[in-house]
Amino acid sequence: MSHDLEIEQLRAKTHCAAFLERSTPPWRLDRRESTKNCLKYRRGQGEILIVNHEGKGWWDPQSDAKGDIFGLVQRLEPSLNFGEVRKTLRCFVGVTPRFPAFERSQVGAASALGLSKRWERRRRLQPGSTVWRYLAGERALPRRVLERACAADAVREGPYGSAWFPHRDDHGAVTHIEIRGPDFKGSVKGGDKVLFRLPGGSAPPMRLVLAEAPIDALSAAAFDNVRDDTLYAATGGGMGPKTIEAIETIAALLARTPGAVFCSAADADRAGDRYAARHREIAAAAGVVFERLRPPVEDDDWNDMLRQREEAAK
């Protein structure tokens, strides 16, 4: 077999996931954050790699690294030259991935300082960029909302067309970063969820609109045409102690403002209704008027509604 022909066969018949699973230490599949076309593998303290192109390619959502099976081996075994990589891959031809499940307790926490540095290294959202086109096109977010999010530093550009959304504490420090892209849903390693926040303008706000995901918070802002009196926020799904504490702090501020309203914009499903019930409890404890902003279509969220409105307008 010729040298070039063997290389092409190794690329065609070796699955990146099979190699990751048999590495030392092994990588495991994060089923909850994987899709059919993007398999999210984790290992150790916050290591993440995405397998795509039906196992023929990979990329790192936390950097700009990507490649084929040869690049993957050299990334994990940098001491190997190309010939040694070729010999290594002969053992993996035709090997099928087993997709071992990743245990979420294995994820370690990164320092807030590390997250802040990673955030600052990413480029601010630019009109016409790949990320802008994803948010404006596939997600139907209008220019006014994207400009307001950019001005508030509530979104930055991640690798491969992904959007990065920060969670911030009451002092504005980045504590967690959610990632959303055309083929990826996840987060930057480490940190603690608090709240994604898009301030409308006035301080303190007269109104809180609390969604599950940052894109849903931005979608709710789009339906409002970004009200100046509203703080749009998102919990990132489930609410841990720090998230609940942050919501309670905002509710206490609302309670001191005549006419203030706490609006739950959680999804129109069972989980969303449970979150909304918890939001109602927090509002009641603070003495704030509560309103449920439930998407009118079952199992939809506010970005689903925004995209449907955009499609109907065409």
Residue pairs with C-beta under 8 A, 6 or more apart in sequence:
1 9
6 86
7 70
7 86
9 93
10 69
10 70
10 86
10 89
10 90
10 93
11 56
11 68
11 69
11 70
12 56
13 93
13 94
14 69
14 89
14 92
14 93
14 95
15 51
15 55
15 56
15 92
15 95
15 96
15 97
16 51
16 55
16 56
16 57
16 58
16 68
16 69
16 72
17 29
17 39
17 41
17 51
17 55
17 97
17 99
18 55
18 92
18 95
18 96
18 97
18 98
19 69
19 72
19 73
19 89
19 92
20 26
20 27
20 41
20 43
20 49
20 51
20 72
21 27
21 28
21 97
21 98
21 99
21 100
22 92
22 95
23 43
23 76
25 43
25 44
26 43
26 100
27 41
27 42
27 43
27 47
27 49
28 41
28 42
28 43
28 100
28 101
28 102
28 103
29 39
29 40
29 41
29 99
29 100
29 101
29 102
30 40
30 41
30 42
30 102
30 104
30 186
31 99
31 101
31 102
32 104
33 40
33 185
33 186
34 40
35 183
35 184
35 185
37 52
37 54
37 183
38 50
38 51
38 52
38 183
38 184
39 50
39 51
39 52
39 99
40 48
40 49
40 50
40 184
40 186
41 48
41 49
41 50
41 51
41 102
42 48
42 102
42 106
42 107
44 106
44 108
45 107
45 108
45 189
45 190
46 107
46 108
46 110
46 189
46 190
47 189
48 60
48 61
48 62
48 186
48 189
49 58
49 59
49 60
49 72
50 58
50 59
50 60
50 61
50 184
51 57
51 58
52 58
52 59
52 183
55 97
56 68
56 69
57 66
57 67
57 68
58 66
58 67
58 68
58 71
58 72
59 65
59 66
59 67
59 159
59 160
60 66
60 159
61 158
61 159
61 160
61 162
61 179
61 181
61 184
61 186
62 118
62 159
62 188
62 189
63 159
64 159
65 75
66 160
67 75
69 89
70 82
70 85
70 86
70 89
73 80
73 85
73 88
73 89
74 80
74 82
74 85
77 85
77 88
80 88
107 189
107 190
108 189
108 190
109 190
109 191
109 192
110 188
110 189
110 190
110 191
111 190
112 173
112 174
112 175
112 191
114 190
115 174
115 175
115 176
115 177
115 188
115 190
115 191
116 173
116 174
118 177
118 188
119 156
119 164
119 166
119 174
119 177
122 156
122 157
122 158
122 164
123 129
123 156
123 157
124 150
124 153
124 156
124 157
125 131
125 132
125 135
125 146
125 149
125 150
125 155
125 156
125 157
125 163
126 132
126 157
127 143
127 146
129 157
130 157
130 161
131 155
131 157
131 158
131 161
131 162
131 163
132 146
134 161
134 163
134 181
134 182
135 141
135 146
135 155
135 163
135 215
136 142
136 143
136 146
138 182
139 215
139 219
139 303
139 306
139 307
140 219
140 222
140 303
140 306
140 307
140 309
140 310
141 215
141 218
141 219
141 222
141 306
142 222
144 222
144 225
144 226
145 218
145 221
145 222
145 226
146 155
146 218
148 198
148 221
148 226
149 155
149 198
149 218
152 197
152 198
152 199
153 166
154 165
154 166
154 196
154 197
154 198
154 214
155 163
155 164
155 165
155 214
156 163
156 164
156 166
157 163
157 164
158 164
158 179
158 181
160 181
160 184
161 181
161 182
162 179
162 180
162 181
162 184
163 179
163 180
163 181
163 215
164 177
164 178
164 179
164 188
165 177
165 178
165 179
165 180
165 196
165 214
165 215
165 234
166 174
166 175
166 176
166 177
166 178
166 196
167 174
167 175
167 176
167 177
167 178
167 191
167 192
167 193
167 194
167 195
167 196
167 236
168 174
168 175
168 194
168 195
168 196
168 197
169 175
169 194
169 242
169 246
170 246
170 249
174 191
175 191
175 192
175 193
175 194
175 242
176 187
176 188
176 191
176 192
176 193
176 194
176 236
177 187
177 188
177 191
178 186
178 187
178 196
178 213
178 214
178 236
179 185
179 186
179 187
179 188
180 213
180 214
180 215
187 236
192 240
192 242
193 235
193 236
193 240
193 242
193 243
194 242
194 243
194 246
195 233
195 234
195 235
195 243
195 246
195 247
196 214
196 217
196 233
196 234
196 235
196 236
197 231
197 232
197 233
198 217
198 218
198 221
198 231
198 232
198 233
199 205
199 231
199 232
200 207
200 221
200 226
200 227
200 228
200 229
200 230
200 231
200 232
201 228
201 229
202 228
202 229
204 253
204 254
204 256
204 257
205 229
205 230
205 231
205 250
205 253
205 254
205 257
205 260
206 229
206 230
206 254
206 257
206 259
206 260
206 261
207 227
207 229
207 230
207 231
207 254
207 260
207 261
207 262
207 263
208 230
208 231
208 233
208 250
208 251
208 254
208 260
208 261
208 262
208 263
209 217
209 220
209 221
209 224
209 230
209 231
209 232
209 233
209 263
209 265
209 293
210 217
210 233
210 234
210 235
210 247
210 262
210 263
210 264
210 265
210 266
210 279
211 217
211 219
211 220
211 232
211 233
211 234
211 235
211 265
211 266
211 301
211 302
212 234
212 235
212 236
212 237
212 266
212 267
212 272
212 275
212 301
213 234
213 236
213 237
213 301
213 303
214 234
214 236
215 303
216 234
216 265
216 267
216 301
216 302
216 303
217 232
217 233
217 234
217 265
217 302
218 232
218 303
219 301
219 302
219 303
219 305
219 306
220 232
220 265
220 293
220 302
221 227
221 230
221 232
222 306
223 302
223 305
223 306
224 230
231 250
233 247
233 250
235 243
235 247
235 275
236 243
239 247
239 275
239 278
244 278
244 282
247 279
247 282
248 282
248 285
248 286
251 262
251 282
251 283
251 285
251 286
251 288
252 286
254 260
254 261
254 262
254 286
254 288
255 286
255 287
255 288
260 288
260 289
261 288
261 289
261 290
261 291
262 279
262 282
262 283
262 286
262 288
262 289
262 290
262 291
263 290
263 291
263 292
263 293
264 275
264 276
264 279
264 280
264 290
264 291
264 292
264 293
265 293
265 302
266 272
266 273
266 275
266 276
266 279
266 294
267 275
267 295
267 299
267 300
267 301
268 294
268 295
268 296
268 297
268 298
268 299
268 300
268 301
269 298
269 299
272 294
272 301
273 294
276 292
276 294
279 290
280 290
280 292
283 289
283 290
284 290
293 302
295 301
295 302
295 304
295 305
296 305
297 304
297 305
297 308
300 308
